[in-house]
Amino acid sequence: MKVLKKLFALAAVATAASSAMALPQFTVGTNSINFVGYENQYRTDAACGAVGGCLAFNANIDPTGFRRVNPTLSGNTAVIATDLFVGIFKVTQTQPGNWSPAPNDQFSGYFVQEVANVSISGGLANAVIDLKAAASDPFNTGRLGAGAMFSLYTDSTTNFNPNGATSLSTILTATDGTKWADLGLTGAETYAYTLDNLEVSAANPNAALATKSYMALDVITFGASYNLNTLNKVNDLSEDLAGGVTASGNLVCDAADLASASVTCSDIVGNADVKRNANFGASPWYFEVNDPLSLNMAPEPGSLALVGLSLLGLGAMRRRNSK
C-alpha cells in the first residue's frame, strides 16, 4: 500500500507542476477552445488603385501600404486575391478544463490570412474564399513565425484589450507575453476558407452576418509556454467542403481516416461566425469573430507510465494479501 501511495503522490506532484504556471488548462481527450476575435480586411495601395473599393488611409487603423476595404462594398470586388484579413483574438474558456482568463492568466494572439482565391460559381451569396499564410506581416510586428497564420501568446501582466487607440497598439497588447505556438497550413491535410455573402451593401448590411469560416491547422512552431501533450489528429465534422467527415462520425481520425484522401486530419480544427463589431468606433476593428476550436490531447507518456506502475503496485499488493 505504501508503494501505491507513493506512486499516486508522484502523479499528483506531476499534475500540480504542470498546472501551477499561469497557463491555459487542457485535459486528456477532446478540448473545446472558445475565443473571440476582431479583424479588418485590408487591400494594398496598389490594388486599391487598380480595383478600388478602399477607404481613405487612417493611420490609427491601417498599416503602411494598405487601406481598409469598404465593409459595405458588394460584388466581385468586395474580396479579391491578395486581400488580407488581419486581427487579434483571445481565448475566453477551455473546456472541459473550465479554464478562463484572469488578470494574471491571459491567452491571446494575432493572425494574418491572405486571400488565395475567390470563387463565386455558386453566386455572390455563396462565395468561397480560400485563405493562405501571408507572405509578410503588414504591421511588421515580428510576432508571426515563418508560414504562420496565427500566433498565440500566454501573458501574466497585461489584459487583452481590443479597444485601444490604434490597431497596432491592440496587436502588441495581445502578443506581449510568452510565445505559446504558431499555427498554420502544412499541406493537403490543412485548410482555411470562408463562406461569405458578397451581396452586402449599405442597403443590405445584414448580409455580412452569413459569413462562416472553417479551419484545419497544424502546430508549426512550439513556443516556450506551450503546454500540450501529443495531439491526436482530428477532423471538423461541421464542414464538408474541404475535408469531408470522418467515417466513424467522431472528431478523432482513426487509421482509415488518416489513410483516406477524402478526409483531412490536423492538430486543431474550428469554425467561426463573422459579424460586424458592435463596438467599432471605440475599437479600431470592424469585424468580430466568435469560436470555437477543437483538439484532442493524448495522455502524456509519463502519466501512462505512472498509471502502469500503479497497476503493478496494486497487483503486487493483491498477491501479498493472497499469500
RODO-2510 file (C-alpha; in nm, 4 decimals, decimal comma):
residues 323
     n   res          X          Y          Z
     1     m     0,0000     0,0000     0,0000
     2     k     0,2904     0,2391     0,0750
     3     v     0,4260     0,1848    -0,2765
     4     l     0,0870     0,2675    -0,4253
     5     k     0,0550     0,5828    -0,2153
     6     k     0,3982     0,6988    -0,3283
     7     l     0,3084     0,6454    -0,6939
     8     f    -0,0144     0,8420    -0,6608
     9     a     0,1781     1,1148    -0,4781
    10     l     0,4235     1,1347    -0,7685
    11     a     0,1345     1,1634    -1,0122
    12     a    -0,0177     1,4425    -0,8038
    13     v     0,3140     1,6301    -0,7978
    14     a     0,3491     1,5989    -1,1764
    15     t    -0,0057     1,7296    -1,2270
    16     a     0,0489     2,0184    -0,9866
    17     a     0,3735     2,1135    -1,1601
    18     s     0,2005     2,1324    -1,4977
    19     s    -0,0878     2,3460    -1,3689
    20     a     0,0911     2,5801    -1,1265
    21     m     0,2014     2,8185    -1,4024
    22     a    -0,0316     3,0814    -1,5428
    23     l    -0,1185     2,8784    -1,8499
    24     p    -0,4405     2,7695    -2,0208
    25     q    -0,5546     2,4317    -1,8939
    26     f    -0,6310     2,1303    -2,1132
    27     t    -0,7386     1,7775    -2,0318
    28     v    -0,6707     1,4423    -2,1941
    29     g    -0,9290     1,3854    -2,4683
    30     t    -1,1388     1,6389    -2,6573
    31     n    -1,0993     2,0053    -2,5657
    32     s    -1,3140     2,2929    -2,6879
    33     i    -1,1390     2,6296    -2,7083
    34     n    -1,3798     2,9220    -2,7087
    35     f    -1,2479     3,2520    -2,8364
    36     v    -1,3488     3,5968    -2,9516
    37     g    -1,1570     3,7819    -3,2220
    38     y    -1,1560     4,1141    -3,4030
    39     e    -1,0375     4,1814    -3,7574
    40     n    -1,0180     4,4163    -4,0538
    41     q    -0,9966     4,3468    -4,4248
    42     y    -0,7002     4,5188    -4,5880
    43     r    -0,6014     4,5796    -4,9512
    44     t    -0,2659     4,7026    -5,0794
    45     d    -0,2434     5,0590    -5,2043
    46     a    -0,1592     4,9233    -5,5493
    47     a    -0,4698     4,7008    -5,5555
    48     c    -0,6813     4,9882    -5,4234
    49     g    -0,5666     5,1949    -5,7177
    50     a    -0,6294     4,9194    -5,9710
    51     v    -0,9551     4,7734    -5,8364
    52     g    -1,0901     5,0370    -5,5981
    53     g    -1,3172     4,9640    -5,3046
    54     c    -1,0919     5,1126    -5,0382
    55     l    -1,1491     5,3699    -4,7665
    56     a    -0,9140     5,6628    -4,7150
    57     f    -0,5925     5,5818    -4,5285
    58     n    -0,6303     5,6045    -4,1497
    59     a    -0,3011     5,5940    -3,9596
    60     n    -0,4757     5,4635    -3,6468
    61     i    -0,6255     5,1642    -3,8312
    62     d    -0,4225     5,0912    -4,1450
    63     p    -0,0662     4,9573    -4,1736
    64     t     0,1638     5,1451    -4,4090
    65     g     0,0986     5,0462    -4,7701
    66     f    -0,2545     4,9178    -4,7011
    67     r    -0,6046     5,0555    -4,6664
    68     r    -0,9198     4,9052    -4,5228
    69     v    -1,1673     4,7679    -4,7758
    70     n    -1,5037     4,9425    -4,7585
    71     p    -1,7108     4,6991    -4,5452
    72     t    -2,0295     4,7890    -4,7353
    73     l    -1,8741     4,7014    -5,0719
    74     s    -2,0621     4,4332    -5,2630
    75     g    -1,9982     4,2259    -5,5736
    76     n    -1,6897     4,0736    -5,7327
    77     t    -1,4523     4,3365    -5,5936
    78     a    -1,5663     4,3025    -5,2305
    79     v    -1,2908     4,0428    -5,1775
    80     i    -1,0020     3,9858    -5,4185
    81     a    -0,6879     3,7715    -5,4141
    82     t    -0,4071     3,9318    -5,2072
    83     d    -0,6540     4,0983    -4,9669
    84     l    -0,5602     4,0372    -4,6033
    85     f    -0,7758     3,9560    -4,3029
    86     v    -0,5791     4,0777    -4,0016
    87     g    -0,6792     4,0746    -3,6385
    88     i    -0,6395     3,9802    -3,2751
    89     f    -0,8160     3,7243    -3,0592
    90     k    -0,8343     3,5922    -2,7047
    91     v    -0,9366     3,2569    -2,5607
    92     t    -1,2330     3,3028    -2,3271
    93     q    -1,2560     2,9455    -2,1997
    94     t    -1,1180     2,5968    -2,2463
    95     q    -1,3464     2,3031    -2,1729
    96     p    -1,3746     2,0593    -2,0012
    97     g    -1,0828     2,2073    -1,8071
    98     n    -1,3017     2,5116    -1,7319
    99     w    -1,0065     2,7469    -1,7650
   100     s    -1,0923     3,1122    -1,8204
   101     p    -0,8672     3,4206    -1,8301
   102     a    -0,7811     3,6238    -1,5255
   103     p    -0,5667     3,9364    -1,4727
   104     n    -0,2617     3,7124    -1,4256
   105     d    -0,3550     3,4480    -1,6820
   106     q    -0,4197     3,5543    -2,0420
   107     f    -0,4169     3,3506    -2,3655
   108     s    -0,4380     3,5624    -2,6802
   109     g    -0,2827     3,6191    -3,0183
   110     y    -0,2535     3,7742    -3,3620
   111     f    -0,3451     3,6465    -3,7080
   112     v    -0,2879     3,7376    -4,0734
   113     q    -0,4638     3,5487    -4,3530
   114     e    -0,4177     3,6256    -4,7213
   115     v    -0,6915     3,5620    -4,9763
   116     a    -0,5661     3,2987    -5,2203
   117     n    -0,8752     3,2660    -5,4359
   118     v    -1,2387     3,3780    -5,4516
   119     s    -1,4976     3,1524    -5,6156
   120     i    -1,8458     3,2851    -5,6912
   121     s    -1,9586     2,9903    -5,9023
   122     g    -2,2429     2,9404    -5,6556
   123     g    -2,3436     3,3064    -5,6762
   124     l    -2,2384     3,6110    -5,4741
   125     a    -2,4434     3,4944    -5,1772
   126     n    -2,2377     3,1735    -5,1579
   127     a    -1,8832     3,2872    -5,2312
   128     v    -1,5964     3,0619    -5,1208
   129     i    -1,2846     3,2490    -5,0105
   130     d    -0,9711     3,0335    -4,9814
   131     l    -0,7095     3,1639    -4,7407
   132     k    -0,3365     3,1097    -4,7019
   133     a    -0,0485     3,2366    -4,4909
   134     a     0,0562     3,5869    -4,5933
   135     a     0,3979     3,6443    -4,7459
   136     s     0,4699     3,9049    -4,4787
   137     d     0,3185     4,0729    -4,1732
   138     p     0,1623     4,4055    -4,2814
   139     f     0,2174     4,5564    -3,9361
   140     n     0,5790     4,4301    -3,9168
   141     t     0,5308     4,3157    -3,5577
   142     g     0,7746     4,0247    -3,5718
   143     r     0,5140     3,8166    -3,3903
   144     l     0,4265     3,5647    -3,6631
   145     g     0,6628     3,2770    -3,7241
   146     a     0,7538     3,1719    -4,0776
   147     g     0,4491     3,0324    -4,2576
   148     a     0,2181     3,1035    -3,9644
   149     m    -0,1419     3,2224    -3,9877
   150     f    -0,1926     3,2501    -3,6110
   151     s     0,0499     3,3249    -3,3308
   152     l    -0,0616     3,2615    -2,9718
   153     y     0,0845     3,4041    -2,6532
   154     t     0,0386     3,3492    -2,2806
   155     d     0,0645     3,6545    -2,0588
   156     s     0,0546     3,7203    -1,6845
   157     t     0,0852     4,1003    -1,6866
   158     t    -0,1410     4,2780    -1,9369
   159     n    -0,5111     4,2317    -2,0044
   160     f    -0,6277     4,1825    -2,3622
   161     n    -0,7983     4,4998    -2,4877
   162     p    -0,9438     4,5321    -2,8417
   163     n    -1,0438     4,8953    -2,7772
   164     g    -0,7015     5,0557    -2,7912
   165     a    -0,6316     5,3809    -2,9721
   166     t    -0,4752     5,2061    -3,2721
   167     s    -0,4801     4,8642    -3,4369
   168     l    -0,1087     4,8224    -3,3731
   169     s    -0,1383     4,9001    -3,0015
   170     t    -0,4015     4,6299    -2,9570
   171     i    -0,1869     4,3803    -3,1524
   172     l     0,1104     4,4495    -2,9284
   173     t    -0,1041     4,4086    -2,6169
   174     a    -0,2426     4,0784    -2,7444
   175     t     0,1085     3,9449    -2,8081
   176     d     0,3232     4,0931    -2,5306
   177     g     0,3636     3,7718    -2,3334
   178     t     0,5436     3,4435    -2,3997
   179     k     0,5043     3,2648    -2,7336
   180     w     0,2785     2,9573    -2,6952
   181     a     0,2699     2,8340    -3,0553
   182     d     0,2296     2,9264    -3,4206
   183     l    -0,0491     2,7617    -3,6211
   184     g    -0,0580     2,7268    -3,9965
   185     l    -0,1159     2,5214    -4,3075
   186     t     0,1229     2,2344    -4,3701
   187     g    -0,0212     2,0781    -4,6857
   188     a    -0,3228     1,8869    -4,8117
   189     e    -0,4339     1,7898    -4,4611
   190     t    -0,4921     2,1508    -4,3546
   191     y    -0,7143     2,4272    -4,4881
   192     a    -0,8660     2,7676    -4,4178
   193     y    -1,1620     2,9102    -4,6036
   194     t    -1,4651     3,1325    -4,5578
   195     l    -1,8185     3,1041    -4,6898
   196     d    -1,9225     3,4625    -4,7468
   197     n    -2,2236     3,6538    -4,8711
   198     l    -2,0833     3,9191    -5,1054
   199     e    -2,4245     4,0778    -5,1575
   200     v    -2,3623     4,3011    -4,8556
   201     s    -2,4299     4,6692    -4,9203
   202     a    -2,5304     4,9817    -4,7361
   203     a    -2,8909     4,8851    -4,8098
   204     n    -2,8358     4,5232    -4,7053
   205     p    -2,5834     4,5345    -4,4160
   206     n    -2,7051     4,2135    -4,2522
   207     a    -2,5845     4,0045    -4,5460
   208     a    -2,2398     4,0032    -4,3820
   209     l    -2,3842     3,8078    -4,0897
   210     a    -2,3924     3,4997    -4,3142
   211     t    -2,0127     3,4752    -4,3089
   212     k    -1,8737     3,1471    -4,1725
   213     s    -1,5063     3,0474    -4,1510
   214     y    -1,3582     2,6966    -4,1318
   215     m    -1,0028     2,5975    -4,0406
   216     a    -0,7907     2,2861    -4,0021
   217     l    -0,4481     2,3880    -3,8746
   218     d    -0,1269     2,2292    -3,7503
   219     v     0,1097     2,3499    -3,4815
   220     i     0,4154     2,4588    -3,6795
   221     t     0,6214     2,6298    -3,4061
   222     f     0,6308     2,5405    -3,0369
   223     g     0,6817     2,8380    -2,8054
   224     a     0,8375     2,8470    -2,4586
   225     s     0,4968     2,8319    -2,2854
   226     y     0,3462     2,5509    -2,4983
   227     n     0,1805     2,3018    -2,2617
   228     l     0,0005     2,0394    -2,4713
   229     n     0,0918     1,6728    -2,4918
   230     t     0,0885     1,4847    -2,8222
   231     l    -0,2245     1,5717    -3,0221
   232     n    -0,4447     1,3143    -3,1895
   233     k    -0,5331     1,4201    -3,5450
   234     v    -0,8907     1,5491    -3,5745
   235     n    -1,1460     1,6470    -3,8409
   236     d    -1,4087     1,9221    -3,8343
   237     l    -1,7402     1,7354    -3,8551
   238     s    -1,9395     2,0523    -3,9221
   239     e    -1,7786     2,1242    -4,2598
   240     d    -1,7782     1,9137    -4,5738
   241     l    -1,6279     2,1341    -4,8431
   242     a    -1,2562     2,0801    -4,7888
   243     g    -1,2139     1,7738    -4,5745
   244     g    -1,5303     1,5680    -4,5654
   245     v    -1,6126     1,3977    -4,2381
   246     t    -1,4661     1,1007    -4,0561
   247     a    -1,6163     0,7658    -4,1499
   248     s    -1,6861     0,6915    -3,7848
   249     g    -1,8549     1,0268    -3,7270
   250     n    -1,6088     1,1000    -3,4467
   251     l    -1,3890     1,4056    -3,4063
   252     v    -1,0723     1,1973    -3,3780
   253     c    -0,9449     1,0456    -3,7028
   254     d    -0,8967     0,6689    -3,6962
   255     a    -0,6498     0,4733    -3,9101
   256     a    -0,8904     0,4604    -4,2062
   257     d    -0,9451     0,8375    -4,1909
   258     l    -0,5719     0,9022    -4,1790
   259     a    -0,5265     0,6852    -4,4886
   260     s    -0,8197     0,8377    -4,6782
   261     a    -0,7572     1,1025    -4,9422
   262     s    -1,1082     1,2413    -4,8868
   263     v    -1,0698     1,3125    -4,5141
   264     t    -0,8351     1,5798    -4,3777
   265     c    -0,6895     1,5311    -4,0313
   266     s    -0,4995     1,8050    -3,8476
   267     d    -0,3895     1,9131    -3,4993
   268     i    -0,6681     2,1676    -3,4452
   269     v    -0,9988     2,2288    -3,6229
   270     g    -1,2538     2,5035    -3,5848
   271     n    -1,5202     2,7230    -3,7306
   272     a    -1,6296     3,0744    -3,6538
   273     d    -1,9056     3,3225    -3,7248
   274     v    -1,8077     3,6668    -3,8510
   275     k    -2,0229     3,9739    -3,7909
   276     r    -1,9898     4,3479    -3,7512
   277     n    -1,8227     4,4583    -3,4281
   278     a    -2,0919     4,6478    -3,2397
   279     n    -1,8160     4,8399    -3,0622
   280     f    -1,6472     4,9667    -3,3798
   281     g    -1,5550     5,3303    -3,3325
   282     a    -1,4354     5,2730    -2,9804
   283     s    -1,2389     4,9821    -3,1299
   284     p    -1,0252     5,0018    -3,4459
   285     w    -1,1536     4,6589    -3,5561
   286     y    -1,4631     4,6435    -3,7783
   287     f    -1,5471     4,2717    -3,7641
   288     e    -1,5979     4,0374    -3,4693
   289     v    -1,5256     3,6633    -3,4878
   290     n    -1,6595     3,4009    -3,2485
   291     d    -1,5483     3,0436    -3,1640
   292     p    -1,4846     2,7536    -3,1326
   293     l    -1,1726     2,5423    -3,1915
   294     s    -1,1335     2,1747    -3,1030
   295     l    -0,8369     1,9493    -3,0313
   296     n    -0,7849     1,6057    -2,8795
   297     m    -0,4912     1,5562    -2,6448
   298     a    -0,3308     1,2161    -2,5956
   299     p    -0,2195     1,1085    -2,2460
   300     e     0,1323     1,2173    -2,1573
   301     p     0,3751     0,9207    -2,1785
   302     g     0,4945     0,9889    -1,8248
   303     s     0,1380     0,9781    -1,6946
   304     l     0,0780     0,6465    -1,8705
   305     a     0,3935     0,5091    -1,7099
   306     l     0,2755     0,6183    -1,3665
   307     v    -0,0597     0,4528    -1,4218
   308     g     0,1152     0,1340    -1,5317
   309     l     0,3387     0,1372    -1,2253
   310     s     0,0369     0,1980    -1,0043
   311     l    -0,1369    -0,1054    -1,1518
   312     l     0,1760    -0,3145    -1,0991
   313     g     0,1897    -0,1980    -0,7395
   314     l    -0,1759    -0,2862    -0,6922
   315     g    -0,1149    -0,6315    -0,8395
   316     a     0,1813    -0,6896    -0,6102
   317     m    -0,0243    -0,5862    -0,3076
   318     r    -0,3003    -0,8266    -0,4031
   319     r    -0,0514    -1,1100    -0,4440
   320     r     0,0918    -1,0412    -0,0983
   321     n    -0,2553    -1,0333     0,0526
   322     s    -0,3478    -1,3636    -0,1142
   323     k    -0,0422    -1,5263     0,0402
***
